């Protein structure tokens, strides 16, 4: 963890030793009373915490805000097909670490329909993964996650003013690395699942004015395409 995040913070705070964050402060960071650590409130602000109390029951600390807002999140929406939960965990963690503002998890025609009902979502585990990715990044911004039952439904979640790009290795498209983008215009990047998009889904993207792009000729795993695609995209937006 490069920052420890909470839902909210006051001037004086206390967390029980049963909380993984308290154990991290004590067992990993090896902090004592009087020591400080970076922490923040999710999507609100970050600052410096100073430990005022530490015993077998809890850790108490004061908090001073140093920066407000969640401006660390970039104006990028990742529209990604539902894949196996073990793969989606990586996608979610890396996407929030890279600063993606929104993630749309979309059930596709070639994907396994049961993925959308996996324990990853029903248990709320995906929220913990997002939090872990944000804490790795050292920033307080946590991506919003939306769920779409089809590509057609996902189109209703996308603003008309966005630059729309879909990665595809079937229909011809220009290299993503050659696209001209600006940092302040919202972008949506769509990436398919293990078996890609169907022709009908490609037509939906085309009708909704998506530009087709590629990451080269190699067929990549979804989690690889997400990390590589977002890195290239953010680079073209002069954000990386």
C-alpha positions as CSV (number, residue, x, y, z in Angstrom):
1,X,0.0,0.0,0.0
2,X,1.3,3.4,-1.0
3,X,-1.7,5.1,0.6
4,X,-4.2,3.9,3.1
5,X,-7.8,4.8,2.2
6,X,-11.0,5.1,4.2
7,X,-14.6,5.9,3.3
8,X,-14.3,9.1,5.3
9,X,-11.9,10.8,7.7
10,X,-12.2,13.3,10.6
11,X,-9.6,15.2,12.6
12,X,-9.4,12.3,15.1
13,X,-9.8,8.7,13.9
14,X,-9.6,5.2,15.3
15,X,-9.5,1.8,13.6
16,X,-9.6,-1.6,15.3
17,X,-6.7,-4.0,15.1
18,X,-8.9,-6.5,13.3
19,X,-8.9,-4.1,10.3
20,X,-6.4,-5.2,7.7
21,X,-5.3,-1.6,7.4
22,X,-4.4,-1.5,11.1
23,X,-2.4,-4.6,10.8
24,X,-0.6,-3.1,7.8
25,X,0.3,0.0,9.8
26,X,1.7,-2.1,12.6
27,X,3.1,-5.3,11.0
28,X,4.3,-4.0,7.6
29,X,5.0,-0.3,8.1
30,X,6.2,-1.0,11.7
31,X,4.9,2.4,12.8
32,X,4.7,3.6,16.4
33,X,3.0,6.4,18.3
34,X,4.2,9.7,16.8
35,X,4.9,8.3,13.4
36,X,3.0,9.4,10.3
37,X,1.6,7.7,7.1
38,X,-0.1,8.9,4.0
39,X,-3.9,8.2,3.9
40,X,-7.0,9.6,2.3
41,X,-10.8,9.5,1.9
42,X,-12.0,7.7,-1.2
43,X,-12.6,10.2,-4.1
44,X,-12.4,13.1,-1.7
45,X,-8.9,14.1,-0.4
46,X,-5.6,12.8,0.8
47,X,-3.2,13.9,3.5
48,X,-1.0,12.9,6.4
49,X,-2.1,10.8,9.4
50,X,-0.1,10.9,12.7
51,X,-0.5,8.1,15.2
52,X,-1.7,9.2,18.6
53,X,-2.6,5.8,20.2
54,X,-1.7,2.2,19.6
55,X,-2.7,-0.8,21.7
56,X,-3.9,-4.3,21.3
57,X,-7.4,-3.1,20.5
58,X,-7.0,-0.2,18.0
59,X,-4.9,2.5,16.5
60,X,-5.8,6.2,16.8
61,X,-4.6,8.9,14.6
62,X,-5.1,12.6,13.6
63,X,-5.5,13.5,10.0
64,X,-4.6,16.6,8.1
65,X,-5.8,17.2,4.5
66,X,-3.1,18.1,2.0
67,X,-5.0,17.9,-1.3
68,X,-8.7,17.8,-2.2
69,X,-10.6,16.2,-5.0
70,X,-10.2,13.0,-7.1
71,X,-8.5,14.7,-10.0
72,X,-6.0,11.8,-10.1
73,X,-8.6,9.9,-12.2
74,X,-8.3,10.4,-15.9
75,X,-11.3,11.0,-18.2
76,X,-11.2,7.5,-19.5
77,X,-13.9,4.8,-19.5
78,X,-12.8,1.2,-20.0
79,X,-15.6,-0.9,-21.5
80,X,-14.4,-4.5,-21.1
81,X,-16.1,-7.8,-21.7
82,X,-16.9,-10.1,-18.8
83,X,-14.1,-12.7,-18.5
84,X,-13.2,-15.3,-15.9
85,X,-13.2,-13.8,-12.4
86,X,-9.5,-14.7,-11.9
87,X,-8.7,-12.6,-15.0
88,X,-11.1,-9.8,-14.1
89,X,-9.5,-9.3,-10.7
90,X,-6.3,-8.3,-12.6
91,X,-8.2,-6.1,-15.0
92,X,-9.9,-4.2,-12.2
93,X,-6.8,-3.8,-10.1
94,X,-4.6,-2.5,-13.0
95,X,-7.3,-0.2,-14.4
96,X,-7.8,1.7,-11.2
97,X,-4.0,1.8,-10.6
98,X,-3.7,3.5,-14.0
99,X,-6.4,6.0,-13.0
100,X,-9.4,5.0,-15.1
101,X,-12.4,7.0,-14.2
102,X,-15.1,4.4,-15.1
103,X,-15.2,0.7,-15.9
104,X,-18.1,-0.8,-17.7
105,X,-18.2,-4.6,-17.3
106,X,-20.2,-5.9,-20.3
107,X,-21.6,-9.4,-21.0
108,X,-20.9,-10.2,-24.6
109,X,-22.4,-12.7,-27.1
110,X,-19.4,-15.0,-27.0
111,X,-18.7,-14.7,-23.3
112,X,-19.9,-17.1,-20.6
113,X,-23.1,-15.6,-19.1
114,X,-22.4,-16.9,-15.6
115,X,-19.4,-14.6,-15.3
116,X,-21.6,-11.7,-14.5
117,X,-23.1,-13.6,-11.5
118,X,-19.7,-14.7,-10.1
119,X,-19.0,-14.4,-6.4
120,X,-16.5,-11.7,-7.3
121,X,-19.5,-9.4,-7.7
122,X,-22.2,-10.8,-5.5
123,X,-19.9,-10.8,-2.5
124,X,-18.7,-7.3,-3.2
125,X,-15.1,-8.6,-3.5
126,X,-14.6,-6.5,-6.6
127,X,-14.8,-3.3,-4.5
128,X,-12.0,-4.5,-2.3
129,X,-9.9,-5.1,-5.5
130,X,-10.6,-1.6,-6.7
131,X,-9.5,-0.2,-3.3
132,X,-6.3,-2.3,-3.4
133,X,-5.5,-0.9,-6.8
134,X,-6.1,2.6,-5.7
135,X,-3.9,2.2,-2.6
136,X,-1.2,0.8,-4.9
137,X,-1.4,3.9,-7.0
138,X,-0.9,6.2,-4.0
139,X,-3.9,8.3,-4.9
140,X,-7.4,8.6,-3.5
141,X,-9.4,8.1,-6.7
142,X,-11.4,4.9,-7.1
143,X,-13.0,4.0,-10.4
144,X,-16.8,3.8,-10.7
145,X,-18.0,0.3,-11.9
146,X,-21.1,-0.2,-14.0
147,X,-22.6,-3.4,-15.4
148,X,-24.1,-3.9,-18.8
149,X,-26.0,-7.0,-20.0
150,X,-25.0,-6.5,-23.6
151,X,-22.9,-4.3,-25.9
152,X,-26.1,-2.5,-26.9
153,X,-26.9,-1.7,-23.3
154,X,-23.4,-0.5,-22.7
155,X,-23.8,2.1,-25.5
156,X,-26.5,3.8,-23.4
157,X,-23.9,4.4,-20.6
158,X,-21.5,6.3,-22.9
159,X,-21.7,10.0,-23.5
160,X,-22.1,11.4,-27.0
161,X,-19.2,13.8,-26.6
162,X,-16.7,11.0,-25.9
163,X,-14.0,9.8,-28.3
164,X,-14.9,6.2,-28.9
165,X,-12.4,3.5,-29.7
166,X,-12.7,-0.3,-29.9
167,X,-9.7,-2.6,-30.0
168,X,-10.3,-5.4,-32.6
169,X,-8.1,-7.7,-34.5
170,X,-10.7,-8.7,-37.1
171,X,-11.9,-5.5,-38.7
172,X,-9.2,-3.2,-40.0
173,X,-8.2,-0.3,-37.8
174,X,-5.3,2.1,-37.3
175,X,-2.7,1.4,-34.6
176,X,-3.8,2.8,-31.2
177,X,-0.4,4.3,-30.9
178,X,-1.0,6.4,-34.0
179,X,-4.2,8.0,-32.8
180,X,-4.2,11.7,-32.0
181,X,-5.9,12.4,-28.7
182,X,-6.0,15.2,-26.1
183,X,-5.9,15.0,-22.4
184,X,-9.1,16.8,-21.5
185,X,-11.5,15.0,-23.9
186,X,-13.3,12.0,-22.4
187,X,-12.4,8.7,-24.1
188,X,-14.0,5.2,-24.0
189,X,-11.8,2.2,-24.9
190,X,-13.7,-1.0,-25.6
191,X,-11.9,-4.4,-25.3
192,X,-13.4,-7.8,-25.9
193,X,-13.2,-11.1,-24.1
194,X,-11.5,-14.4,-24.7
195,X,-13.3,-15.0,-28.0
196,X,-13.6,-11.4,-29.1
197,X,-16.7,-9.5,-30.4
198,X,-19.2,-10.9,-32.8
199,X,-20.0,-9.4,-36.2
200,X,-23.3,-8.1,-34.8
201,X,-21.4,-6.4,-31.9
202,X,-18.9,-4.9,-34.3
203,X,-21.8,-3.4,-36.2
204,X,-23.2,-1.9,-33.0
205,X,-19.8,-0.3,-32.3
206,X,-19.8,1.0,-35.9
207,X,-23.3,2.4,-35.7
208,X,-22.3,4.2,-32.5
209,X,-19.4,5.9,-34.2
210,X,-16.6,3.9,-32.6
211,X,-13.2,4.0,-34.3
212,X,-11.6,0.6,-34.8
213,X,-8.0,0.3,-33.6
214,X,-5.4,-2.4,-32.9
215,X,-2.4,-3.2,-30.7
216,X,-0.7,-5.1,-33.4
217,X,-1.2,-8.6,-34.9
218,X,-0.7,-10.6,-31.8
219,X,-3.8,-12.0,-30.0
220,X,-3.6,-10.9,-26.4
221,X,-5.3,-12.0,-23.3
222,X,-8.0,-9.6,-22.1
223,X,-6.1,-8.5,-19.0
224,X,-2.9,-7.9,-21.2
225,X,-4.9,-5.9,-23.7
226,X,-6.5,-3.8,-21.0
227,X,-3.1,-2.9,-19.4
228,X,-1.3,-2.4,-22.7
229,X,-4.2,-0.6,-24.3
230,X,-4.8,1.8,-21.4
231,X,-1.1,2.6,-21.2
232,X,-0.9,3.4,-24.9
233,X,-4.1,5.4,-24.7
234,X,-3.0,7.5,-21.7
235,X,0.3,8.0,-23.5
236,X,-1.4,9.4,-26.6
237,X,-3.4,11.7,-24.2
238,X,-0.1,12.9,-22.7
239,X,-1.2,11.7,-19.3
240,X,1.6,9.1,-18.9
